[in-house]
Each structure stands twice: as structure tokens, then as C-alpha cells.
């Protein structure tokens, strides 16, 4: 049944991407709906997403962009499709948006300034130290995995590596701060999951999680100004571009972004890849036969297959036509990355997991443009390190059926039992 806003107004698409019921489906089930939209209505109008923290506007909704070509086009046109008015499918209170999104939810010139300042903190010396830390972390995690035996792969491996990396990068050393930051980061992407909410309102969980992250960031920023050390937080408080430094609020926002995006993207790609390698033993064999020669290409397939970030919203700054659809100034335009990464116009046999796939122009790190993921190299380093250890030392590890987190932002796996088969 096709719903309408008001007589003579735009019609909502019968394949609705707004309900929580849609996001409760498996990735494979959601792809069935994406395939219909890509083929028949690649730009489609939908009602406001369920679960919003703020009341939806009457007659409101969002445009769903499902083809790879259009996702890239919107991503590379920030003048027409801006980020400064929000990046999620739900309307988030402005104070939460600003505090948690850092430069993700900004436009030029502020976006350019913040990105330059943060980039200035990633010196060659800092990047080299981070890479050494990651390799050591991956080795030690697999040591513990072998000692533990059959377990939850997410709890033992996927969840721990990116958290450990971020804490060592930033210089968060005490366990209490690490626990608070971990809990805060998990809460920021879990507010749509009833099990995690445990009777709380989404805004309550979001606010509590955000304050935990901000407090950890501000405390460590103050400590590093008083006593500089060889860590990223020291680099952040000292970074300067054109005579400007980051404020405490900007440092806290970046720490929130790093804790959430830098954690969940690698975490969920690691989990989804382990499951894919279990279901596709021929691809595991290919990697083991020539890991160093194939892992560079394979990582892009890991990210395409997992697509850990599912949606990003833009807002139209003017009236514009997009593939025959009239988008009005102020309309929300949501990019559906999993759909773009299964687009048969771009990927041969897109439902096949292929570690030799090349070229692989996936949109797992965004569709290009100024908001392309600046942490993509960090994620690739982590994926290379952990799968080098697993495929060498636990070559027959198998991952069972994953349990997914309910939500429309991260394609997150909450738990996934594994067997080592040693």
C-alpha cells in the first residue's frame, strides 16, 4: 500500500526503510528491498525514521539514495548536500549532535579547519608508533584467544582491538577511564536496541554515554596540557593551524568521534569478515596461500562486505533534481551504503565474497568528497594485523551465527560464538 503525506504531496515509497522492523531484518533480507529500489526507484521518498529522539515534522521524511553512482555524486557535492544540519536518519538534539560528531557534522570552512587541526596531530612519528602498537596488540590478543579457547569472538577479539588501539593512541591509561569510555562508546550506537536500553529512554542513554566520553576527554586534555607526554592527546592539545588550536569542546568531540567511529567500524568489519571467511573457506585458503600478496586487495573486500556504517544523511541546500526526483531545499537525503556496495552495475556478482576483487570502488569509507573517512588507513592496519595473526596461528577458527544490534546507523554485531578447532 502506498501512503501519502497530504493530497497532492509526495508519496511515500511502499518499500519503507523507516520502520525499526526493517532494521531488525538480517543484512541479506534488507538487500532484497534495496535491490527493488535500486532497480525501480533509486531515489525514493520515505516517512520519518522510527525511534527519533525528537518529534518528526508533519509531512516530513527523507530521500533514500540506493545506487552507488548517486551515493558518490551526493558525497562529492557538499555545496548542494551539506552535513552541518545533521548526519543521522533521526533528528538529534543540536547539543548532542555538536558534542559527538566533531567535524563529521560540519561544512566548510569550519570542517576544513577542524580536519586540518586533527590531521596535524597525526605526525609520521605518531603513525609509526600506532602501527607498532597495533601489531603488538593483535599478537597479544591471539595469545589470549588460544589460551581461552572457544568463546565469543566479539568479546575476545573484535571489541578489544580497536578499543585498545584508541586508548594507547590517545594516552588513556587508567582502567576506570577506559571502562567509562568503552561504556560510553557502546551506548552512543545502541540507543535503538531495546535490550541495551533496558527500559531507559534513548535520550537518557545518549546523554549519559556522551557525558562519560566528554569527561574522559576533558580530564585527559587538561592533564596533557599540564604534563605533556608522547601520545595523541598531547599532539591534539598542541596542534596548531594558522595560529589556531583546538578548544576543549572540539577535542572532546573528536575523542567521541574516535571512540565511536574508530571503534565500531573496525570492530564490526572484523566480526563480519570472520563470519565470511568461515562461510567461504575457499577465500580463506586463498588468503593463507599468499597473505602478504593478497591482503591489501582483500581488506577492501572486507570493508565492502561488512559495510559497518550503513547510513549517512545530508541536507539539500537548494532545490535540485536527482535522477528525475525533485528534491527541495531543506530535504533530508540519506545515503544507503550497504545498497551501494551491492550495486550490480558496479560490482560483478555483488553477493559473492571475493578477496581478489579488483577494482573495488566500495563506499565503505564514504563516497568520497571532504567527509571521506580520515581513519581508513588506521582501520586497514588493524585488519591486516589481526587477520595475519588469526590466519597464521588459528587457521581453522570458525565463527557461528552473529547476533546483530538493532539500529540504522552501524551494522553492528553484538556477539558471535567461535570455535578454534586447534
C-alpha positions as CSV (number, residue, x, y, z in Angstrom):
1,X,0.0,0.0,0.0
2,X,1.3,3.4,-0.9
3,X,1.0,6.1,1.7
4,X,0.9,9.9,1.0
5,X,1.7,12.9,3.1
6,X,-1.2,15.1,2.1
7,X,-3.3,15.3,-1.1
8,X,-1.1,16.4,-4.0
9,X,2.0,15.9,-1.9
10,X,4.9,13.5,-2.4
11,X,4.1,9.8,-1.9
12,X,6.0,7.6,0.5
13,X,7.5,4.6,-1.1
14,X,5.8,1.2,-0.5
15,X,9.2,-0.3,0.3
16,X,9.7,1.5,3.5
17,X,13.2,2.0,5.0
18,X,11.9,3.9,8.0
19,X,10.5,1.3,10.5
20,X,12.6,-0.3,13.1
21,X,11.2,-3.6,11.7
22,X,13.2,-3.0,8.6
23,X,16.4,-2.6,10.6
24,X,15.6,-5.7,12.6
25,X,16.0,-7.8,9.4
26,X,19.2,-9.5,8.5
27,X,21.6,-7.8,6.1
28,X,20.5,-10.3,3.4
29,X,16.8,-9.6,3.9
30,X,17.4,-5.8,3.7
31,X,19.3,-6.3,0.5
32,X,16.1,-7.7,-1.1
33,X,14.4,-4.4,-0.5
34,X,17.5,-2.4,-1.6
35,X,17.6,-4.4,-4.9
36,X,14.0,-3.4,-5.7
37,X,14.7,0.3,-5.0
38,X,18.0,0.3,-7.0
39,X,16.3,-1.2,-10.0
40,X,13.0,0.6,-9.9
41,X,13.2,3.7,-7.7
42,X,16.8,4.5,-6.9
43,X,15.8,7.9,-5.4
44,X,12.7,7.3,-3.2
45,X,10.8,9.2,-0.6
46,X,10.2,7.7,2.9
47,X,8.4,8.7,6.1
48,X,10.5,9.9,9.1
49,X,12.6,7.1,10.7
50,X,11.0,5.4,13.7
51,X,12.7,5.9,17.0
52,X,13.7,9.6,16.5
53,X,14.6,11.4,19.7
54,X,12.7,14.5,18.6
55,X,9.1,14.7,17.2
56,X,9.1,14.4,13.4
57,X,7.9,17.3,11.3
58,X,4.4,16.9,9.8
59,X,4.7,15.6,6.3
60,X,8.4,15.2,6.8
61,X,10.6,12.3,5.7
62,X,13.8,11.6,3.8
63,X,15.0,10.7,0.3
64,X,16.8,7.3,0.1
65,X,19.8,7.1,-2.3
66,X,20.5,3.5,-3.1
67,X,22.6,3.4,-6.2
68,X,26.4,3.6,-6.0
69,X,26.7,6.3,-8.6
70,X,24.3,8.6,-6.8
71,X,25.9,8.0,-3.4
72,X,29.2,9.1,-4.8
73,X,27.7,12.1,-6.6
74,X,25.9,13.3,-3.4
75,X,29.0,12.7,-1.3
76,X,31.2,14.8,-3.7
77,X,28.8,17.8,-3.8
78,X,28.8,19.3,-0.3
79,X,27.7,22.7,-1.6
80,X,24.4,21.1,-2.6
81,X,24.2,18.4,0.1
82,X,25.5,19.6,3.3
83,X,26.4,17.8,6.6
84,X,26.1,20.7,9.0
85,X,22.4,20.1,9.7
86,X,22.9,16.5,10.9
87,X,24.2,13.2,9.7
88,X,21.7,10.7,11.1
89,X,18.3,9.4,9.9
90,X,16.8,10.7,13.1
91,X,16.6,14.3,14.3
92,X,19.1,14.5,17.1
93,X,19.1,17.4,19.6
94,X,21.7,20.1,18.4
95,X,23.8,20.0,21.6
96,X,24.2,16.2,21.3
97,X,25.0,16.5,17.6
98,X,27.7,19.1,18.1
99,X,29.2,17.3,21.0
100,X,29.5,13.9,19.5
101,X,30.0,14.4,15.7
102,X,33.1,16.6,15.6
103,X,33.8,17.6,12.0
104,X,31.5,15.0,10.6
105,X,28.5,17.3,11.1
106,X,30.2,20.5,9.8
107,X,30.7,22.1,6.5
108,X,33.5,24.3,5.1
109,X,35.1,26.4,6.3
110,X,34.8,25.0,9.9
111,X,35.1,21.4,8.6
112,X,38.3,22.3,6.8
113,X,39.8,23.9,9.9
114,X,38.9,21.1,12.3
115,X,40.1,18.4,9.9
116,X,43.4,20.2,9.4
117,X,43.9,20.6,13.1
118,X,43.2,16.9,13.8
119,X,45.4,15.8,10.8
120,X,48.3,17.9,12.2
121,X,48.3,15.7,15.3
122,X,48.9,12.6,13.2
123,X,52.7,13.1,12.6
124,X,54.7,10.5,10.8
125,X,56.3,9.6,14.2
126,X,52.8,9.2,15.7
127,X,51.6,7.0,12.8
128,X,54.6,4.7,13.0
129,X,54.2,4.3,16.8
130,X,50.5,3.5,16.3
131,X,51.3,0.8,13.7
132,X,53.8,-0.8,16.1
133,X,51.2,-0.8,18.9
134,X,48.6,-2.4,16.7
135,X,50.8,-5.3,15.6
136,X,51.7,-6.0,19.3
137,X,48.1,-5.7,20.4
138,X,47.0,-8.2,17.7
139,X,49.6,-10.7,18.7
140,X,48.8,-10.5,22.4
141,X,45.0,-10.8,21.7
142,X,45.5,-14.0,19.7
143,X,47.8,-15.3,22.5
144,X,44.8,-14.8,24.9
145,X,42.4,-16.3,22.4
146,X,44.4,-19.5,22.2
147,X,44.6,-19.7,25.9
148,X,40.9,-19.1,26.4
149,X,39.6,-21.5,23.7
150,X,36.1,-21.4,22.3
151,X,34.5,-18.1,23.2
152,X,32.5,-15.1,21.9
153,X,34.7,-13.7,19.1
154,X,33.3,-10.2,19.5
155,X,34.1,-10.0,23.2
156,X,37.5,-11.7,22.9
157,X,38.8,-10.1,19.6
158,X,36.7,-7.7,17.6
159,X,35.7,-5.4,20.5
160,X,39.1,-5.3,22.2
161,X,41.5,-4.5,19.4
162,X,40.1,-1.1,18.3
163,X,39.4,0.0,21.9
164,X,43.0,-0.9,22.9
165,X,44.4,0.9,19.9
166,X,42.4,4.1,20.7
167,X,43.3,4.1,24.4
168,X,47.0,3.7,23.7
169,X,46.9,6.3,20.9
170,X,45.2,8.9,23.0
171,X,47.0,8.0,26.2
172,X,44.1,6.8,28.3
173,X,46.0,4.7,30.8
174,X,43.9,4.1,33.9
175,X,41.3,1.3,33.7
176,X,38.5,3.4,35.2
177,X,38.7,5.9,32.4
178,X,39.0,3.1,29.8
179,X,35.9,1.4,31.2
180,X,33.9,4.7,31.2
181,X,34.9,5.5,27.6
182,X,34.1,1.9,26.4
183,X,30.7,2.0,28.0
184,X,30.1,5.5,26.6
185,X,31.1,4.5,23.0
186,X,28.9,1.4,23.1
187,X,25.9,3.5,24.4
188,X,26.2,6.0,21.6
189,X,25.3,3.5,18.9
190,X,22.9,1.3,20.9
191,X,20.1,3.6,21.7
192,X,17.8,1.9,19.2
193,X,18.3,-1.6,20.8
194,X,15.7,-2.5,23.4
195,X,18.0,-5.0,25.1
196,X,20.6,-2.3,25.7
197,X,18.1,0.4,26.6
198,X,16.7,-1.8,29.4
199,X,13.7,0.4,29.9
200,X,15.5,3.7,29.5
201,X,14.6,6.4,27.0
202,X,17.0,6.8,24.1
203,X,17.9,10.4,25.1
204,X,18.8,9.2,28.6
205,X,21.2,6.6,27.3
206,X,22.7,9.0,24.7
207,X,23.2,11.8,27.2
208,X,24.7,9.5,29.8
209,X,27.0,7.9,27.3
210,X,28.1,11.3,25.8
211,X,28.9,12.8,29.2
212,X,31.1,9.8,30.1
213,X,33.1,10.3,26.9
214,X,33.3,14.1,27.3
215,X,34.5,13.9,30.9
216,X,37.2,11.4,30.0
217,X,38.4,13.6,27.1
218,X,38.4,16.9,29.0
219,X,40.2,15.3,32.0
220,X,42.9,13.9,29.8
221,X,43.3,17.2,27.8
222,X,43.8,19.1,31.0
223,X,46.4,16.6,32.2
224,X,48.4,16.7,29.0
225,X,48.5,20.5,28.9
226,X,49.9,20.3,32.4
227,X,52.2,17.4,31.7
228,X,52.8,16.6,28.0
229,X,53.6,13.0,27.1
230,X,54.3,11.0,23.9
231,X,50.6,10.4,22.9
232,X,47.9,11.7,20.6
233,X,46.1,13.7,23.3
234,X,49.3,15.8,23.8
235,X,49.6,16.2,20.0
236,X,45.9,17.3,19.9
237,X,46.3,20.0,22.6
238,X,49.4,21.3,21.0
239,X,48.3,21.1,17.3
240,X,48.1,24.5,15.6
241,X,47.0,25.6,12.1
242,X,47.1,29.2,11.1
243,X,47.6,30.3,14.7
244,X,44.5,28.4,16.0
245,X,44.4,25.5,18.4
246,X,41.5,23.1,19.2
247,X,39.3,24.0,22.1
248,X,38.4,21.6,24.9
249,X,34.9,21.2,23.3
250,X,36.5,20.4,19.9
251,X,38.9,17.9,21.5
252,X,36.1,16.2,23.3
253,X,34.0,16.0,20.2
254,X,36.9,14.4,18.3
255,X,37.5,11.9,21.1
256,X,33.8,11.0,20.9
257,X,34.1,10.5,17.2
258,X,37.3,8.5,17.5
259,X,35.8,6.3,20.3
260,X,32.6,5.6,18.3
261,X,33.6,5.6,14.6
262,X,37.1,4.4,15.2
263,X,35.9,1.6,17.4
264,X,32.8,0.3,15.8
265,X,33.9,0.4,12.1
266,X,36.9,-1.9,12.7
267,X,35.1,-4.0,15.3
268,X,32.2,-4.8,13.1
269,X,34.3,-5.3,9.9
270,X,36.5,-7.8,11.9
271,X,33.4,-9.7,13.0
272,X,31.7,-9.8,9.6
273,X,34.9,-10.8,7.9
274,X,35.5,-13.7,10.3
275,X,32.0,-14.9,9.6
276,X,32.5,-14.5,5.8
277,X,35.8,-16.5,5.9
278,X,34.0,-19.2,7.8
279,X,31.3,-19.5,5.2
280,X,33.7,-19.2,2.3
281,X,36.6,-21.5,3.1
282,X,38.0,-21.2,-0.5
283,X,38.6,-17.5,0.2
284,X,40.3,-18.2,3.5
285,X,42.6,-20.7,1.6
286,X,43.5,-18.0,-1.0
287,X,44.5,-15.6,1.7
288,X,46.6,-18.2,3.6
289,X,48.4,-19.2,0.5
290,X,49.7,-15.6,-0.1
291,X,48.7,-13.4,2.8
292,X,51.2,-10.6,2.1
293,X,50.4,-10.6,-1.6
294,X,46.6,-10.6,-1.3
295,X,45.7,-8.9,2.0
296,X,45.8,-5.3,0.5
297,X,43.1,-6.1,-2.0
298,X,41.3,-8.4,0.4
299,X,40.8,-5.6,3.0
300,X,38.8,-3.6,0.6
301,X,36.5,-6.6,0.1
302,X,36.3,-7.0,3.9
303,X,35.0,-3.4,4.2
304,X,32.7,-3.7,1.2
305,X,31.2,-6.9,2.6
306,X,30.8,-5.6,6.1
307,X,29.8,-2.0,5.3
308,X,29.9,-1.2,9.0
309,X,28.4,2.3,8.6
310,X,25.0,1.8,6.9
311,X,23.6,5.3,6.5
312,X,24.7,8.9,6.4
313,X,22.4,11.8,6.0
314,X,22.9,15.1,4.0
315,X,20.5,18.1,3.8
316,X,19.8,19.8,0.5
317,X,20.9,23.5,0.5
318,X,18.8,24.3,-2.6
319,X,16.1,22.8,-4.9
320,X,17.8,20.2,-7.1
321,X,16.9,17.4,-9.5
322,X,18.4,14.0,-8.7
323,X,17.7,11.2,-11.2
324,X,14.4,12.8,-12.0
325,X,13.3,13.4,-8.4
326,X,12.7,17.0,-7.3
327,X,14.5,17.5,-4.0
328,X,13.5,20.7,-2.2
329,X,15.8,22.9,-0.1
330,X,15.9,21.5,3.4
331,X,15.0,18.0,2.4
332,X,16.9,15.2,4.1
333,X,18.9,12.9,1.7
334,X,20.1,9.6,3.2
335,X,22.9,7.6,1.6
336,X,22.5,3.8,2.0
337,X,26.0,2.4,1.8
338,X,25.1,-1.3,2.0
339,X,22.9,-0.9,-1.1
340,X,25.7,1.0,-2.9
341,X,28.1,-1.8,-2.1
342,X,25.8,-4.4,-3.6
343,X,25.1,-2.5,-6.8
344,X,25.4,-4.9,-9.7
345,X,26.1,-2.0,-12.1
346,X,29.4,-1.6,-10.2
347,X,30.3,-5.0,-8.7
348,X,30.2,-8.3,-10.6
349,X,28.3,-10.9,-8.6
350,X,28.0,-8.5,-5.7
351,X,26.6,-11.1,-3.3
352,X,29.9,-13.1,-3.6
353,X,32.6,-12.6,-1.0
354,X,35.8,-12.4,-3.1
355,X,39.1,-11.5,-1.5
356,X,40.7,-11.0,-5.0
357,X,38.0,-8.5,-6.2
358,X,39.7,-5.7,-8.1
359,X,38.9,-2.9,-8.8
360,X,36.8,-2.5,-5.7
361,X,35.3,1.0,-5.5
362,X,33.3,0.4,-2.4
363,X,31.7,3.2,-0.3
364,X,32.5,1.6,3.0
365,X,34.6,4.6,3.9
366,X,32.1,7.0,2.4
367,X,31.5,8.0,-1.2
368,X,34.5,10.4,-1.4
369,X,34.4,14.2,-1.0
370,X,35.5,16.2,2.0
371,X,34.0,13.7,4.5
372,X,35.9,10.6,3.2
373,X,37.0,8.6,6.3
374,X,40.3,10.0,7.5
375,X,40.8,6.9,9.7
376,X,40.7,4.5,6.8
377,X,44.4,3.7,7.0
378,X,44.2,3.1,10.7
379,X,41.3,0.6,10.1
380,X,43.3,-1.2,7.3
381,X,46.3,-1.5,9.6
382,X,44.2,-3.1,12.3
383,X,42.5,-5.5,9.9
384,X,45.8,-6.5,8.4
385,X,47.4,-7.2,11.8
386,X,44.5,-9.2,13.4
387,X,43.9,-11.4,10.3
388,X,47.6,-12.0,9.9
389,X,47.7,-13.4,13.5
390,X,44.4,-15.4,13.1
391,X,45.1,-17.0,9.8
392,X,48.7,-17.9,10.8
393,X,48.1,-19.1,14.3
394,X,44.4,-20.2,14.5
395,X,43.9,-21.1,10.8
396,X,40.8,-23.3,11.3
397,X,38.8,-20.8,13.6
398,X,35.1,-20.9,12.7
399,X,32.5,-18.2,13.6
400,X,28.9,-19.1,14.2
401,X,25.7,-17.1,13.5
402,X,26.1,-13.5,14.7
403,X,23.6,-11.6,16.8
404,X,23.1,-8.1,15.4
405,X,22.4,-4.8,17.2
406,X,19.1,-3.1,16.3
407,X,19.7,0.2,14.7
408,X,20.0,2.1,11.4
409,X,23.5,3.6,11.7
410,X,26.0,0.9,12.4
411,X,25.8,-2.7,11.1
412,X,26.9,-3.9,14.4
413,X,27.4,-7.5,15.7
414,X,26.8,-7.8,19.4
415,X,28.0,-11.4,19.8
416,X,29.3,-14.3,17.7
417,X,30.4,-17.6,19.1
418,X,33.6,-19.1,17.7
419,X,35.4,-22.4,17.7
420,X,39.2,-22.6,17.5
421,X,39.4,-26.2,16.2
422,X,43.0,-26.5,17.3
